[in-house]
Amino acid sequence: MRVLRALAVPLALVVMIGLAGVALGRVYADGLLSQLVLGAAVGSVGVSMATRRLPSWLVAPLSVLALAGYAAGTLWLTARRADLPGGFGTVAVDAVRNGIPRLLTALIPVEPTPDTVIVPVVAAWLAGLAGAEVGIRAARVLLGLTAPVALYAGALYVVGPNATPVLWLTVAFAAAAAVALAAGGRPGRTPLTDTAETGAGLTPAVRAALRLRTAASTALGLAVVVGLAAALAPMVARRVDTTPVDPRRYVQPPQVDSLDENPLIRISGWALNPDQVLFEATTSRSGAPGDQAPPADPSEDTGPGDGNGDDDGSDDGDPADAEDGAGEPEEDAPDPAGPAGVRIRLAVLNDYDGVTWKVGATYRNAGRVLPAPDRAPDTAVERIEQEITIRDLTGRLLPAVPTPREVTGSRVAYDQDSGTLIRPEGLAEGLRYTVVSEREQPDHNLLPAATVPFGDEVARFLRVEPGAPEQVQRLAEQLAEENGAPYARAVAVEAFLAEHYRLVADAPSGHAYPNLAFFLFGPPNGGGQRGTSEQFAAAFAVLGRMMGLPTRVVVGFQAPAGTGPVRGADALAWPEVLFDGLGWVPFNPLPLPNTQPRPVEQDFRPEPENPTPPPEEASQTPEAPTEPTPQPAAAPRPGGGPGAPVLVGGSGGALLLVVAGLALVVVGLRRAQRRRRLAEGSPAQRIAGAWREVTDALRLAGHPVPAHLAATEVAAHARASLAGTSDPGGSDSGAAAPGRRHRRGRSDAGPPPLRRAVPPVDDLAELVNLAAFAPGQATEEQARRAAELAVAYADGLRANRPWWRRVLWSLHPGPLRWRD
């Protein structure tokens, strides 16, 4: 029994320190840290117990020597396990120097490496030494337990909100402390305590006084504990639902300079030095074939969007075009990473402020194994291994195929949101490292019907800063005008850029709003309408955001198949669009080689200088009848004829006849247009025509449909228009580009509330989606139903206008010239 009591305090100390290691190990990738901390506890307490008969001044030096040996073994084990480059001395010095900041900036789950385990191991050893010396040698158990308690509290603080609470750890820790306190002082009895317990040599009065003092001390201690519990319990209870403070926010993670924050500006420099060897790469692949990245060589096609649209090279986005495959992904899309090699990513640029694209990443120190990205369980992936040797590439960004899972040969920091890697020390010529990546293979067949996410999670990918050129906004509205589905909008932008602009190597760098406006609309003979992949990717991403698509820009390289150098000519940028359930899908807006770009003016409809005012504006400022030009008085004819008055009256009557004739022609053409839309063609084409009747009616009523809305969002917009309010963002979209304005500068305010019930168009929106995404499935009955819904909505909307606006409605020539 005496032996058990003698071992109770040392064992309790070991258990308490080991539980602190378990608490901290919850944010580590495996259980190695908990084992190392438990070993440090056993070692430190064991050294103190083995040297308890030596003078106390010798114990600390001996324990520190033992700590040095244990720490060296820990560093060697973890360095070998993580396969770190460099000699043991270099790794050890680096770990000791940078252990604390790297522990607090490490990516969770933390991999046990020398710099992430050295601090917990040393702290555990020192806690065991202090607890054993004070609690066992000096017989001050309560004071000796403060060291493991402080270690446990520090572990909980470092973990913070990055792990879920575990109740059994705290209960076990408190139980071990209670055992130590209950058995405290037994092995180290003094003559006074022996005499007090046995009563030998003491008078009854002295024994009574000792018992009274013991009882008083016990009562006082109990009162203090109860008082503290009563005072602190409410405070602790109020903090139960409070998220713990994360100490990582007080430590600055690894940073990059402006060159690495916006590597897009380096594209033009690399293009001007096409033979410069940036790095050498050896790649090998296994898993599902294929690559969704767009080809670097413009001669190759792309997977998720061929840049053509219709067979004739145009993509007007009409839902009826779904019948002939407009905007559909190719069934046998070529593998852009096949003969040409594999796409290696350098950085992902998420944020755009109207001047520059930026990475906007938070890098965390990472070990050899990187955390798995969030993806659907059934997503196909391809495993790609790369061995990269740096040559002339500078900066901190590490090239790697997305998405990296293992990195050996270099210490790295990692941004988990974008998958971007950096080497905090910077790149150096001759640096060799190996990356194992898992490249996702999204199902292209799901793209035409895929939606895009919206909300706070993707707000950064939808943000459009104020100050965008008006021409760029009009181009985005035009491209989205007839492309309701997100994928169709992306393909429309891709095709427009690929067909109208020239890819050159000597274009100056720049992707701010003025640069993009010059690239899109500048005179071809003055340097406009030509650029590097920088301008193509940046223009696609900005136009996509204006159309409600979450986009980003990626900078990378097209590495050769097998082994070979990656040169400046292999650098390029490409845009990506985020789709629900499919992730980031790249597009290729680059033109095909040896193709003559079409003039932009041929397909871009600029805003007329003096646009025809909409019916509401025309009603507010009615035009005065055209006065005939006064003619000089004619000389009186012999015989006294009617003269000038007859001539003027004849001219005015002819003018009235011309105006009436034009009005009849417009009315006849409008009726023929409606008949052609609703009664001619296949069921899908007639459903699309019915949809045009609705959008034209909304435009005539003063509620034009914003170009970025999908069919269901247009239906919500139509419902809002019934109450006389305009909802340009769509009640359900949440993805409208900030700063968007209606065409021709129209106000968002609508007409007065409608006086008559008008049927909604939700059923028609469903038929439009059916015709667009299920070619050949629309029936005659559905086409007739679509025509009835469209006519009822348009006629009802017109009937709610004043009589003179109804007249203007019928005579307005706009639907004849609006894009059909």
Long-range contacts (C-beta under 8 A, 24 or more apart in sequence): 2-186, 2-187, 5-183, 5-186, 5-187, 6-186, 6-187, 8-179, 8-180, 8-182, 8-183, 8-186, 9-135, 9-136, 9-141, 9-144, 9-180, 9-183, 9-184, 9-187, 10-45, 10-49, 10-132, 10-136, 12-176, 12-177, 12-179, 12-180, 12-183, 13-41, 13-45, 13-128, 13-131, 13-132, 13-135, 13-144, 13-145, 13-148, 13-180, 14-38, 14-41, 14-42, 14-45, 14-128, 15-172, 15-176, 16-131, 16-145, 16-148, 16-149, 16-152, 16-173, 16-176, 16-177, 16-180, 17-41, 17-45, 17-124, 17-127, 17-128, 17-131, 17-148, 17-151, 19-152, 19-169, 19-172, 19-173, 19-176, 20-124, 20-127, 20-148, 20-151, 20-152, 20-154, 20-155, 20-173, 21-120, 21-124, 21-155, 22-169, 23-152, 23-155, 23-156, 23-159, 23-166, 23-169, 24-120, 24-155, 24-158, 24-159, 26-159, 26-163, 26-164, 26-166, 27-108, 27-109, 27-110, 27-158, 27-159, 27-162, 27-163, 28-109, 28-110, 28-111, 28-112, 28-116, 29-109, 29-110, 29-111, 29-112, 29-367, 29-369, 30-112, 32-78, 32-81, 32-112, 32-117, 33-112, 33-116, 33-117, 33-120, 36-74, 36-112, 36-117, 36-120, 36-121, 37-120, 37-121, 37-124, 39-70, 40-67, 40-70, 40-121, 40-122, 40-124, 40-125, 40-128, 41-124, 41-125, 41-127, 41-128, 43-67, 43-70, 43-125, 43-128, 44-124, 44-125, 44-126, 44-127, 44-128, 44-129, 44-132, 45-128, 45-129, 45-131, 45-132, 47-129, 48-128, 48-129, 48-132, 48-133, 48-136, 48-137, 49-132, 49-136, 52-136, 52-137, 56-133, 56-137, 59-129, 59-133, 59-137, 60-129, 60-133, 63-125, 63-129, 67-122, 67-125, 67-126, 70-121, 70-125, 71-118, 71-121, 71-122, 71-125, 74-114, 74-117, 74-118, 74-121, 75-114, 75-118, 78-112, 78-113, 78-114, 78-117, 79-113, 79-114, 81-112, 82-111, 82-112, 82-113, 82-114, 82-367, 82-368, 83-368, 83-408, 83-409, 84-113, 84-114, 84-411, 85-409, 85-410, 101-251, 102-365, 103-158, 104-158, 104-247, 104-248, 104-250, 104-251, 105-248, 105-251, 105-252, 105-253, 105-254, 105-364, 105-365, 105-413, 106-364, 106-365, 106-366, 106-367, 107-364, 107-365, 107-366, 107-367, 107-370, 107-371, 107-413, 107-414, 107-416, 108-162, 108-364, 108-371, 109-371, 110-367, 111-366, 111-367, 111-368, 111-369, 112-367, 113-367, 113-368, 115-365, 116-365, 116-367, 120-155, 123-151, 123-154, 124-151, 127-151, 135-180, 135-184, 136-187, 136-188, 139-184, 139-185, 139-188, 141-180, 141-181, 141-184, 141-185, 142-181, 142-184, 145-177, 145-180, 145-181, 148-177, 149-177, 156-244, 157-244, 157-245, 157-247, 158-247, 159-244, 160-244, 160-245, 160-246, 160-247, 160-248, 161-243, 161-244, 161-246, 162-246, 253-362, 253-363, 253-364, 253-365, 253-413, 254-363, 254-364, 254-365, 254-413, 254-422, 254-424, 255-363, 256-359, 256-363, 256-395, 256-396, 256-397, 256-422, 257-395, 257-396, 259-394, 259-395, 260-347, 260-359, 260-395, 260-396, 260-397, 260-422, 261-358, 261-359, 261-360, 262-349, 262-356, 262-357, 262-358, 262-359, 263-346, 263-347, 263-349, 263-359, 263-395, 263-397, 263-555, 264-349, 264-356, 264-357, 264-511, 264-534, 264-537, 264-538, 264-553, 264-555, 264-573, 265-356, 265-509, 265-510, 265-534, 266-555, 266-571, 267-509, 267-532, 267-533, 267-534, 267-555, 267-571, 267-572, 267-573, 268-507, 268-508, 268-509, 268-532, 268-534, 269-509, 269-568, 270-568, 270-569, 270-571, 271-505, 271-506, 271-532, 271-568, 271-569, 271-571, 272-505, 272-506, 272-568, 273-568, 274-505, 274-567, 274-568, 274-569, 275-567, 275-568, 275-569, 276-392, 276-567, 276-568, 277-391, 277-392, 277-565, 277-566, 277-567, 278-391, 278-392, 278-393, 278-557, 278-565, 278-566, 278-567, 278-568, 278-570, 278-571, 279-388, 279-389, 279-390, 279-391, 279-392, 279-393, 279-399, 279-565, 279-566, 280-388, 280-389, 280-391, 280-563, 280-564, 280-565, 280-566, 281-344, 281-386, 281-387, 281-388, 281-389, 281-399, 281-559, 281-560, 281-563, 281-564, 281-565, 281-566, 282-386, 282-387, 282-388, 282-562, 282-563, 283-341, 283-342, 283-384, 283-385, 283-386, 283-401, 283-559, 283-561, 283-562, 284-384, 284-385, 285-337, 285-342, 285-382, 285-383, 285-384, 285-385, 286-382, 286-383, 286-384, 287-380, 287-381, 287-382, 287-383, 288-380, 288-381, 288-382, 288-441, 289-335, 289-338, 289-382, 290-333, 290-335, 290-337, 290-382, 290-441, 291-335, 291-336, 291-337, 291-338, 291-342, 291-343, 291-382, 291-439, 292-440, 292-441, 292-442, 292-444, 292-585, 292-586, 293-336, 293-337, 293-343, 293-574, 293-586, 294-336, 294-574, 294-586, 294-587, 294-588, 294-590, 295-336, 295-340, 295-558, 295-588, 296-336, 296-340, 296-343, 296-557, 296-558, 296-570, 296-572, 297-340, 297-558, 297-593, 298-503, 298-590, 298-591, 298-592, 298-593, 299-592, 299-593, 300-334, 300-336, 300-340, 301-330, 301-333, 301-334, 301-336, 301-588, 302-333, 302-336, 302-586, 302-587, 302-588, 303-329, 303-330, 303-333, 303-334, 303-336, 303-444, 304-329, 304-333, 304-442, 304-444, 304-447, 304-585, 304-586, 304-587, 305-329, 305-487, 305-490, 305-491, 305-494, 305-495, 305-587, 305-588, 306-330, 306-333, 307-491, 307-494, 307-495, 307-498, 307-499, 307-588, 307-589, 307-592, 308-495, 309-491, 309-492, 309-495, 313-495, 313-499, 314-495, 314-603, 315-483, 315-488, 315-491, 315-492, 315-495, 316-482, 316-819, 317-479, 317-480, 317-481, 317-482, 317-483, 317-484, 317-488, 317-489, 317-492, 318-482, 318-688, 319-484, 319-684, 319-687, 319-688, 319-691, 319-711, 319-768, 319-771, 319-772, 320-681, 320-682, 320-684, 320-685, 320-687, 320-688, 320-771, 322-448, 322-684, 322-771, 322-772, 322-773, 322-774, 322-775, 323-682, 323-684, 323-685, 323-775, 323-776, 325-775, 327-448, 327-483, 327-485, 327-487, 327-488, 327-491, 327-492, 328-448, 329-444, 329-445, 329-447, 329-448, 330-444, 333-444, 338-561, 339-561, 340-558, 340-560, 340-561, 341-558, 341-559, 341-560, 341-561, 341-564, 342-384, 342-386, 342-401, 342-558, 342-559, 342-561, 343-401, 343-556, 343-557, 343-558, 343-559, 344-386, 344-388, 344-399, 344-400, 344-401, 344-556, 344-557, 344-558, 344-559, 344-566, 345-399, 345-400, 345-401, 345-402, 345-419, 345-420, 345-554, 345-555, 345-556, 346-397, 346-399, 346-555, 346-556, 346-557, 347-397, 347-418, 347-420, 347-554, 347-555, 347-556, 348-418, 348-419, 348-420, 348-552, 348-553, 348-554, 349-552, 349-553, 349-554, 349-555, 350-417, 350-418, 350-460, 350-461, 350-552, 351-460, 351-463, 352-463, 352-464, 352-465, 352-538, 352-541, 352-542, 352-545, 353-465, 354-465, 354-466, 354-467, 354-468, 354-512, 354-513, 355-512, 355-513, 356-511, 356-512, 357-511, 357-538, 357-541, 357-553, 359-415, 359-418, 359-420, 360-460, 361-415, 361-417, 361-418, 361-420, 362-415, 362-417, 363-413, 363-414, 363-415, 363-420, 363-422, 363-424, 364-413, 364-414, 364-415, 364-416, 365-411, 365-412, 365-413, 365-424, 366-407, 366-412, 366-413, 366-414, 368-406, 368-407, 368-408, 369-405, 369-406, 370-404, 370-405, 370-406, 370-407, 370-414, 370-416, 371-416, 372-405, 372-438, 373-403, 373-416, 373-419, 375-440, 375-583, 376-581, 379-440, 379-441, 379-442, 379-583, 380-440, 380-441, 380-443, 381-438, 381-439, 381-440, 381-441, 382-438, 382-439, 382-441, 383-436, 383-437, 383-438, 383-439, 384-436, 384-437, 384-438, 384-439, 385-434, 385-435, 385-436, 385-437, 386-434, 386-435, 386-436, 386-437, 387-432, 387-433, 387-434, 388-432, 388-433, 388-434, 388-435, 389-430, 389-431, 389-432, 390-427, 390-428, 390-429, 390-430, 390-431, 390-432, 391-429, 391-565, 392-429, 393-427, 394-426, 394-427, 395-426, 395-427, 396-422, 396-423, 396-424, 396-426, 396-427, 397-421, 397-422, 397-427, 398-422, 398-423, 398-427, 398-433, 398-435, 399-556, 399-557, 399-566, 400-435, 400-437, 401-435, 401-437, 401-439, 402-437, 402-439, 402-440, 403-437, 403-438, 403-439, 403-440, 404-435, 404-436, 404-437, 405-436, 405-437, 405-438, 406-434, 406-435, 406-436, 407-433, 407-434, 407-435, 407-436, 408-433, 408-434, 409-433, 409-434, 440-583, 442-579, 442-582, 442-583, 442-585, 443-582, 446-581, 446-582, 447-487, 447-579, 447-582, 447-585, 448-485, 448-487, 448-488, 448-772, 448-773, 449-485, 449-487, 449-773, 450-486, 450-487, 450-579, 450-580, 450-581, 450-582, 451-486, 451-579, 451-580, 451-710, 452-486, 452-548, 452-549, 452-550, 452-577, 452-578, 452-579, 452-580, 452-735, 453-550, 453-578, 453-580, 454-550, 454-733, 454-734, 454-735, 455-734, 458-550, 458-578, 461-545, 461-550, 461-551, 461-552, 461-578, 462-545, 462-548, 462-549, 462-550, 462-735, 462-737, 462-738, 463-545, 463-738, 464-542, 464-545, 464-546, 464-737, 464-738, 464-739, 464-740, 465-738, 465-739, 466-738, 466-739, 467-513, 468-513, 468-542, 468-546, 468-739, 469-513, 469-514, 469-516, 469-517, 470-607, 470-741, 471-517, 471-520, 471-521, 471-606, 472-513, 472-516, 472-517, 472-520, 472-542, 472-543, 472-546, 473-546, 473-740, 473-741, 474-606, 474-607, 474-743, 475-520, 475-543, 475-604, 476-543, 476-546, 476-547, 476-707, 476-708, 476-737, 477-546, 477-706, 477-707, 477-708, 477-743, 478-604, 478-605, 478-707, 479-543, 479-547, 479-707, 480-547, 480-548, 480-707, 480-708, 481-707, 481-819, 482-819, 484-709, 484-710, 484-711, 484-714, 484-768, 484-772, 485-710, 485-772, 485-773, 486-548, 486-549, 486-577, 486-579, 486-710, 487-579, 488-772, 489-544, 489-547, 489-548, 489-549, 489-708, 490-544, 490-549, 490-577, 490-587, 491-587, 493-540, 493-543, 493-544, 493-547, 493-587, 493-589, 494-540, 494-587, 494-588, 494-589, 496-603, 497-536, 497-539, 497-540, 497-589, 497-590, 497-591, 498-588, 498-589, 498-590, 498-591, 498-592, 499-591, 499-597, 499-598, 499-603, 500-529, 500-597, 500-598, 500-599, 500-600, 500-603, 501-529, 501-530, 501-531, 501-536, 501-591, 501-597, 501-600, 502-529, 502-530, 502-531, 502-591, 502-597, 503-530, 503-531, 503-532, 503-533, 503-536, 503-590, 503-591, 504-530, 504-531, 504-532, 505-532, 505-569, 507-531, 507-532, 507-534, 507-535, 509-534, 510-534, 510-535, 511-535, 511-538, 511-539, 516-542, 520-600, 521-600, 521-604, 529-597, 529-600, 533-572, 533-573, 533-574, 533-590, 534-573, 536-573, 536-589, 536-590, 537-573, 537-574, 537-575, 537-589, 538-573, 539-589, 540-575, 540-587, 540-589, 541-575, 544-575, 544-577, 545-737, 546-708, 546-737, 546-740, 547-707, 547-708, 547-737, 548-708, 548-709, 548-733, 548-735, 548-736, 548-737, 549-577, 549-735, 550-577, 550-578, 550-735, 551-575, 551-576, 551-577, 551-578, 552-576, 552-578, 552-584, 554-586, 605-819, 607-743, 607-744, 611-744, 612-813, 612-814, 614-699, 614-700, 614-702, 614-744, 614-746, 615-700, 615-702, 615-801, 615-805, 615-808, 615-809, 615-812, 616-702, 616-751, 616-805, 618-808, 619-802, 619-804, 619-805, 619-808, 626-655, 628-652, 628-655, 663-811, 666-811, 666-812, 666-813, 666-816, 667-810, 667-811, 669-816, 670-810, 670-815, 670-816, 673-815, 673-816, 673-820, 674-791, 678-787, 678-790, 678-791, 679-787, 682-778, 683-771, 683-778, 683-779, 683-780, 683-782, 683-783, 684-771, 684-772, 684-775, 684-776, 684-778, 684-783, 686-783, 686-786, 686-787, 687-764, 687-767, 687-768, 687-770, 687-771, 687-778, 687-782, 687-783, 687-786, 688-768, 688-771, 690-764, 690-767, 690-783, 690-786, 690-787, 690-789, 690-790, 691-764, 691-768, 691-786, 691-790, 692-820, 693-790, 693-791, 693-794, 694-718, 694-761, 694-764, 694-790, 694-793, 694-794, 696-794, 696-814, 696-815, 696-818, 697-793, 697-794, 697-797, 697-798, 698-797, 699-814, 699-818, 700-798, 700-809, 700-812, 700-814, 700-815, 701-751, 701-797, 701-798, 701-801, 702-746, 702-750, 702-751, 703-750, 704-742, 704-743, 704-746, 706-730, 706-736, 706-740, 706-742, 708-733, 708-735, 708-736, 708-737, 708-740, 709-733, 711-765, 711-766, 711-768, 711-769, 711-772, 712-762, 712-765, 712-766, 712-769, 714-761, 714-765, 715-760, 715-761, 715-762, 715-764, 715-765, 718-760, 718-761, 718-793, 719-760, 719-762, 721-750, 721-797, 722-754, 722-757, 722-758, 722-760, 723-753, 723-754, 724-750, 724-751, 724-752, 724-753, 724-754, 725-750, 726-750, 751-801, 754-797, 754-800, 755-800, 756-796, 756-799, 756-800, 757-796, 758-792, 758-793, 758-796, 758-797, 758-800, 759-789, 759-792, 759-793, 759-796, 760-793, 761-789, 761-790, 761-793, 763-789, 764-789, 764-790, 764-793
